[in-house]
Amino acid sequence: MALTKLTTVQIRELTDAELRAKLEEFQKESFGLRFKAATEVLGNPMDVKTARRTVARLKTVLAERAAKVKAQ
């Protein structure tokens, strides 16, 4: 059930609503992967790292947009 990695370019093309939806999706996936890693063997252990980093990228872009709006 691994999600595909989103690049920063792809993330920046998304709207705020899409970003929030993707963030929720990746957070759920990250939780599931961490739980699965603790209870059984993962097919690809790097999926945990990829999901975590994608969540960070999504949060960064959302924070940048919020700061930009606040500055105006």
Backbone bond lengths (Angstrom), bond angles and torsions (degrees), N, CA, C in turn:
res aa  C-N    CA-C-N  psi(-1)  N-CA   C-N-CA  omega(-1)  CA-C   N-CA-C  phi
1 M - - - 1.449 - - 1.529 110.30 -
2 A 1.301 117.30 26.32 1.454 120.77 -177.92 1.526 111.06 -68.31
3 L 1.304 114.50 134.12 1.453 120.51 176.60 1.510 109.24 -83.01
4 T 1.311 116.11 153.85 1.453 119.15 179.15 1.527 109.53 -76.60
5 K 1.305 116.39 146.62 1.458 121.71 179.28 1.519 108.88 -72.48
6 L 1.312 115.58 134.25 1.459 121.07 175.86 1.521 108.69 -100.44
7 T 1.310 116.19 132.64 1.459 119.75 176.41 1.528 109.16 -82.22
8 T 1.297 116.35 164.76 1.460 121.25 179.55 1.526 110.61 -61.91
9 V 1.304 116.91 -37.45 1.473 120.99 178.96 1.527 109.68 -62.89
10 Q 1.320 117.08 -45.08 1.464 120.89 178.92 1.525 110.83 -63.83
11 I 1.322 117.01 -38.94 1.465 120.90 -179.19 1.518 110.82 -66.06
12 R 1.325 116.98 -42.01 1.462 120.36 -178.60 1.528 112.60 -66.99
13 E 1.318 118.54 -20.75 1.462 122.47 178.66 1.529 112.21 -79.36
14 L 1.334 117.87 -14.63 1.458 121.66 -177.45 1.525 110.83 -79.76
15 T 1.336 115.68 153.37 1.461 120.78 174.45 1.525 108.66 -78.75
16 D 1.328 116.39 169.01 1.462 120.35 179.73 1.530 111.47 -60.00
17 A 1.309 117.35 -41.71 1.470 121.02 -179.83 1.528 110.58 -64.67
18 E 1.325 116.33 -41.62 1.461 120.24 177.88 1.525 111.17 -65.63
19 L 1.339 116.34 -37.75 1.463 120.72 177.85 1.525 110.96 -61.77
20 R 1.323 116.05 -45.00 1.471 119.55 179.70 1.526 111.06 -64.25
21 A 1.324 116.96 -39.08 1.472 120.68 178.64 1.528 110.80 -65.51
22 K 1.327 116.89 -44.40 1.466 121.19 178.17 1.526 110.73 -64.61
23 L 1.329 116.64 -38.97 1.460 120.98 179.21 1.528 109.95 -60.55
24 E 1.314 116.54 -47.28 1.466 120.33 178.76 1.530 110.77 -62.00
25 E 1.316 116.26 -42.53 1.461 121.87 179.63 1.531 111.33 -61.04
26 F 1.330 116.31 -46.40 1.461 120.06 -178.84 1.527 112.17 -71.81
27 Q 1.333 118.07 -32.34 1.457 120.48 176.48 1.529 110.62 -65.05
28 K 1.329 116.56 -42.35 1.468 120.54 177.12 1.522 110.38 -63.75
29 E 1.318 116.18 -42.47 1.462 120.72 179.22 1.525 110.62 -63.83
30 S 1.324 116.66 -42.68 1.456 121.45 179.43 1.527 110.76 -61.40
31 F 1.319 116.76 -44.57 1.465 120.70 178.02 1.521 110.57 -60.86
32 G 1.329 116.32 -46.28 1.458 120.54 179.91 1.518 112.33 -61.12
33 L 1.315 116.38 -40.68 1.461 120.27 179.42 1.528 111.41 -67.36
34 R 1.341 116.99 -41.32 1.464 119.52 178.59 1.526 110.75 -64.62
35 F 1.319 116.67 -41.32 1.464 121.19 178.16 1.524 109.96 -63.77
36 K 1.319 116.09 -44.84 1.461 120.92 -179.99 1.527 110.70 -64.35
37 A 1.320 117.81 -38.67 1.463 121.41 179.49 1.522 111.30 -64.13
38 A 1.331 116.50 -32.84 1.457 120.46 -179.76 1.529 112.17 -77.02
39 T 1.314 117.35 -25.60 1.460 120.02 -174.06 1.519 114.53 -106.63
40 E 1.321 117.22 -21.56 1.467 119.89 -178.75 1.524 110.02 -155.73
41 V 1.292 115.97 178.79 1.458 121.35 -178.29 1.531 109.74 -83.78
42 L 1.318 114.85 131.62 1.463 119.95 177.02 1.520 110.14 -83.30
43 G 1.315 115.85 148.29 1.454 119.95 175.02 1.521 111.10 -65.49
44 N 1.326 116.03 -43.22 1.462 121.66 178.14 1.534 108.40 -135.88
45 P 1.313 117.69 102.31 1.467 120.73 -178.50 1.530 113.94 -60.53
46 M 1.321 117.48 -21.91 1.464 120.81 179.66 1.528 112.14 -70.31
47 D 1.327 118.25 -14.09 1.464 121.07 177.56 1.528 111.16 -61.33
48 V 1.332 117.54 -33.90 1.462 121.53 178.96 1.527 109.25 -63.12
49 K 1.311 116.60 -47.39 1.461 122.25 -179.61 1.530 110.93 -64.35
50 T 1.317 116.80 -43.35 1.462 121.22 -179.69 1.527 111.10 -62.32
51 A 1.320 116.98 -45.02 1.466 120.78 179.95 1.526 110.48 -64.19
52 R 1.327 117.49 -43.04 1.464 121.77 -179.63 1.532 110.87 -62.35
53 R 1.303 116.69 -44.06 1.466 120.34 -179.05 1.530 111.80 -69.64
54 T 1.321 117.06 -34.63 1.462 119.91 177.76 1.522 110.15 -66.89
55 V 1.342 117.18 -39.29 1.465 121.06 175.80 1.525 109.27 -59.71
56 A 1.324 117.09 -43.62 1.468 120.91 179.24 1.527 111.21 -62.70
57 R 1.318 117.29 -41.42 1.474 120.61 178.55 1.526 110.73 -62.62
58 L 1.325 116.59 -44.12 1.463 120.76 179.82 1.527 110.73 -62.12
59 K 1.326 116.99 -44.97 1.463 120.72 179.44 1.525 111.11 -64.08
60 T 1.319 117.41 -37.45 1.459 121.55 179.67 1.519 111.08 -63.58
61 V 1.322 116.73 -46.25 1.469 120.34 -179.48 1.531 110.15 -65.28
62 L 1.326 117.50 -41.08 1.469 119.89 177.07 1.525 111.15 -62.42
63 A 1.333 117.76 -41.39 1.461 121.22 179.25 1.525 111.12 -66.48
64 E 1.317 117.26 -39.24 1.465 120.76 177.89 1.526 110.44 -62.11
65 R 1.315 115.91 -43.25 1.469 119.47 -179.81 1.526 110.97 -66.71
66 A 1.319 116.84 -39.57 1.466 120.51 178.75 1.526 110.28 -64.89
67 A 1.313 117.85 -40.71 1.470 121.34 178.63 1.522 110.87 -65.90
68 K 1.317 116.13 -37.75 1.463 121.13 -179.85 1.532 109.74 -64.94
69 V 1.328 117.22 -42.32 1.461 121.71 179.57 1.515 110.01 -67.44
70 K 1.327 116.26 -40.90 1.474 120.53 -179.45 1.520 111.34 -66.23
71 A 1.310 117.79 -34.13 1.462 122.07 -179.21 1.528 112.88 -70.65
72 Q 1.291 116.42 -23.26 1.474 120.09 -177.52 1.485 112.83 -81.50
